[in-house]
Amino acid sequence: MKLKVIFSVALIYFGFTSVNAQDCSRSLSFFAESAKVKNYDEAMKHYNDLINNCADTSRAIYQRGAIMFKDLLKSETDPEKKKDIALKLIENNNLRLQYFPEKSDIGSLKAENAMVMYETEIGTVEEQFSLFDEAWTEDQENFTNPKAIYEYFLLTINLLDNEKMSLQDAFQKYDEVLAHLEMLENNQAVVAAPLIERQEDQEKLSKKEERLLRNAELRLQNYDKIRGAVNGLIGTRADCENLIPLFETDFEENKNDIEWLKGAASRLFSKECTDSNLFVKLVEQQHTLEPSAKSALYIGRLAERKGDLNKALEYYKQSAELETKAADKAKVYYNIANSYKAKNSYSNARTYYRKALEFQPSMGRAYLKIADMYAESANNCGETVFEKQAVYWLAADYADRAGRVSPALKENAKQTAESYRGRAPQTKAIFSEGMQGKKISFNSCWIGESVMVPNI
């Protein structure tokens, strides 16, 4: 008898569960169809039913819900109604994080919530910043929206200007944001660089590859714009004229604080404030307390400043060996390359520019340096006048590449490339030599590469 009762209860339970699942599926279908055609009055009824009765059944509820609320926000003009919609979007995202955390990017969703708060003026500046900071701390990897990064730093400056954040903390956030942008740019350059090279070799890309390249270059441009905006926000606060007195005042008090020394030296170095006596003091003290990749780099810069390139190279190479962060290692290799270039050791310089690009493919200035060395070597490469001048095509290709992986260099790279192409063989010479579409190799000199003659 007991078994029959248990069996009956089980049938009732599973029957109810099955019906409930069907109801949820039906409501989700109705919601999706209404939202798709932007019949939001009808869609909202089904959405509310899903939230009340089927909140944990499908991530699609919150994906479609976010699209609906964002669309409503765009079309609404009344500030108070916008706030109501914004609060619903925030709640939608929070429910997604609650029920589907493993299928949600925490950094992206929390940053989106913070953006909505900021743009609809919900909460205080401190509350808006706190939510941005939560997203940044918990999941920086997925904190990738350029606008969110800008608004996060804008609030940082707001707090600084209202004396609710120290200048040191603002500088720390500035360093973090720039490092993050550098990482994001580098990720896109990793995608773009090999596709750009294939295009330069006149290889046809697939539709998918063209789309990947187009999207990567667009993201590079967006991150570059945000970098410029962030630098604009920090403004003169980070200039040598302000940084040196700031750190000079605090030096005696902090000269045995290795983290303070690292931060101060790093900021002065990044802002090219290395001609100051303070930088010398910071570097020497840092290297005394804790010799490191950074202190070796700084001592190398001091040696270079004194004109001792051999000593500078020695310390730069030490720094490169000790450095563990890819972007920082790239910067050290770039310094090494510059030192070799200054000694007219072009082959060694190119080796280290390429090493820098291995660790930071978005470092367009390294491509420009290689282009410059190729152009300077034109008269020493090739057997004929045509071949010597053809080196400029190769130099132009490298200049073009610089502008594509680093949009900040776009105009400079474009002008440089045009200048080089102006020195390369022109249409008449290409026809008279019968060279259109042919490959020219420069194996008789240090360049050791080849270039395709344009098809005119």
Secondary structure, DSSP 8 states (H G I E B T S, - for coil): -HHHHHHHHHHHHHHHHHHHHHHHHHHHHHHHHHHHTT-HHHHHHHHHHHHHH-TTS-THHHHHHHHHHHHHHHH---HHHHHHHHHHHHHHHHHHHHH-GGGS-HHHHHHHHHHHHHHTT-S-HHHHHHHHHHHHHH-GGG---HHHHHHHHHHHHHHHHTTSS-HHHHHHHHHHHHHHHHHHHHHHHHHHHHHHHHHHTT----HHHHHHHHHHHHHHHHHHHHHHHHHHHHGGGGSHHHHHHHHHHHHHHHTT-HHHHHHHHHHHHHTT-TTSHHHHHHHHHHHHH---HHHHHHHHHHHHHTT-HHHHHHHHHHHHHH--SHHHHHHHHHHHHHHHHHTT-HHHHHHHHHHHHHH-TT-HHHHHHHHHHHHHTGGGS-SSHHHHHHHHHHHHHHHHHHHHH-GGGHHHHHHHHHHHHHHS--HHHHHHHT-TT-EEE-TTSTT--EEE----
